[in-house]
């Protein structure tokens, strides 16, 4: 019996050594994805009546936005100003959009003229700071001011229109 216990102890010792030398790993590579998601409030279509005889502040529009990736906010004008319908656009009165940020103060105020926005988006906010994405939700408030460039320019009788598009786009 003593011999059997010694043989079992020797076998156990041998197995313990072998088990310590026999090792295997399983490496699991994990991956995941989060789609970019940008939200602009309000969104869709809205209407605003412009007082064509008022060169000062026409009122204020506040937009809220958030994006979980770097982003830009831009403005585009369809006509480059308030286009006179009866003259088929021969009379076009440009306007300025003054946009300022309400919140953390990481964005400087901007002023953009409708002529510059004609067919070409003008960026009013850019945030490419991945570390700042947590705080990238924001509020912009904007004022529209008609801009009569010289003393001889004035609003003639008739109907005026323009389409101003605000775009929030992910840069990712």
C-alpha positions in Angstrom: 0.0 0.0 0.0 2.9 2.3 0.8 4.2 1.8 -2.6 0.9 2.7 -4.2 0.7 6.0 -2.2 4.2 6.8 -3.3 3.4 6.1 -6.9 0.2 8.3 -6.7 2.2 11.1 -5.0 4.9 10.9 -7.7 2.2 10.9 -10.5 0.5 13.9 -8.9 3.7 15.8 -8.7 4.4 15.0 -12.3 1.0 16.2 -13.4 1.3 19.4 -11.4 4.6 20.2 -13.2 3.1 19.4 -16.5 0.0 21.5 -15.8 2.2 24.5 -14.9 4.0 24.2 -18.2 0.9 23.6 -20.3 -0.8 26.9 -20.8 -3.2 28.2 -23.4 -4.7 31.6 -24.0 -7.7 32.8 -25.8 -7.5 36.4 -27.0 -10.8 38.0 -27.7 -10.8 41.2 -29.8 -13.8 43.3 -28.9 -15.2 45.9 -31.3 -18.3 48.1 -31.4 -19.6 51.1 -33.2 -21.7 54.1 -32.5 -23.3 55.9 -35.4 -22.9 59.7 -35.7 -26.1 61.4 -34.5 -26.8 65.1 -34.9 -30.0 66.9 -33.8 -31.1 70.4 -34.8 -34.2 71.9 -33.0 -36.3 73.2 -34.6 -35.9 71.2 -37.8 -38.0 71.1 -40.9 -39.5 74.3 -42.4 -40.5 77.6 -40.8 -41.6 81.0 -42.0 -40.6 84.4 -40.9 -41.9 87.8 -42.0 -39.2 90.4 -42.7 -40.0 94.1 -42.3 -38.5 95.4 -45.5 -38.4 99.0 -44.2 -36.5 98.1 -40.9 -32.7 98.0 -41.2 -32.2 97.1 -37.6 -32.8 93.9 -35.7 -35.6 91.9 -37.3 -36.0 89.6 -34.3 -34.2 86.6 -32.9 -34.2 82.9 -33.8 -32.8 80.4 -31.3 -31.7 77.0 -32.5 -30.5 74.1 -30.3 -28.2 71.4 -31.5 -26.2 68.5 -30.4 -23.9 66.0 -32.1 -22.0 63.1 -30.8 -19.1 63.7 -33.2 -17.2 66.7 -34.5 -19.6 69.0 -36.5 -20.2 72.2 -38.3 -23.2 74.5 -38.3 -23.6 76.5 -41.6 -25.9 78.9 -43.3 -26.9 79.1 -47.0 -29.0 81.7 -48.8 -30.9 80.6 -51.9 -31.0 84.2 -53.4 -28.1 85.9 -51.7 -30.6 88.3 -50.1 -34.2 89.4 -50.1 -35.0 89.0 -53.8 -37.7 91.3 -55.3 -40.2 89.0 -57.1 -41.8 91.5 -59.4 -38.4 92.5 -60.9 -37.4 88.8 -61.2 -34.6 89.4 -58.7 -33.1 92.6 -60.3 -33.6 94.2 -56.9 -32.0 92.2 -54.2 -31.4 93.5 -50.7 -28.8 91.6 -48.7 -29.0 91.0 -45.0 -26.7 90.1 -42.2 -27.1 87.2 -39.8 -25.5 87.8 -36.4 -25.1 84.6 -34.5 -23.9 84.3 -30.9 -23.5 81.3 -28.7 -25.4 80.9 -25.4 -23.7 78.4 -23.1 -20.1 77.5 -22.4 -18.6 80.4 -24.4 -16.3 78.2 -26.5 -17.6 79.7 -29.8 -17.0 83.3 -30.9 -20.0 85.3 -32.2 -20.2 85.5 -36.0 -21.7 87.9 -38.6 -22.4 86.5 -42.1 -23.8 88.4 -45.0 -26.5 86.8 -47.3 -24.5 87.6 -50.4 -21.6 85.4 -49.0 -24.1 82.6 -48.3 -25.5 82.6 -51.8 -25.1 79.0 -53.0 -22.1 78.5 -50.7 -22.6 77.4 -47.1 -20.9 79.7 -44.6 -19.8 78.0 -41.4 -20.8 79.7 -38.2 -19.7 77.0 -35.8 -17.1 74.2 -36.0 -16.3 71.8 -33.2 -13.5 69.2 -34.0 -12.5 68.7 -30.4 -13.2 65.1 -29.5 -12.6 65.8 -25.8 -15.1 68.6 -25.9 -17.9 66.5 -27.6 -19.4 65.8 -24.2 -20.1 69.6 -24.0 -20.9 70.1 -27.7 -24.6 70.6 -27.3 -25.3 74.2 -27.8 -27.6 77.0 -28.4 -27.2 79.7 -31.1 -29.3 82.7 -31.2 -29.3 84.8 -34.4 -30.6 88.2 -35.5 -31.4 89.2 -39.0 -30.5 92.8 -40.0 -31.3 94.2 -43.5 -28.2 95.7 -45.0 -28.7 98.7 -47.3 -25.2 99.1 -48.6 -25.4 102.7 -49.7 -27.7 105.7 -49.5 -29.2 105.1 -52.9 -30.3 101.6 -52.1 -33.8 101.2 -50.6 -36.7 98.8 -50.7 -39.0 99.3 -53.7 -42.6 98.2 -53.5 -43.3 94.6 -54.1 -42.8 91.1 -52.7 -39.5 89.8 -51.4 -38.3 86.4 -50.5 -35.3 84.2 -49.7 -34.7 80.8 -48.3 -32.2 80.6 -45.5 -31.0 77.1 -44.7 -29.3 76.2 -41.4 -27.3 72.9 -41.6 -25.9 70.9 -38.8 -23.5 68.3 -40.2 -21.2 65.7 -38.6 -17.5 65.9 -39.6 -17.1 62.2 -39.0 
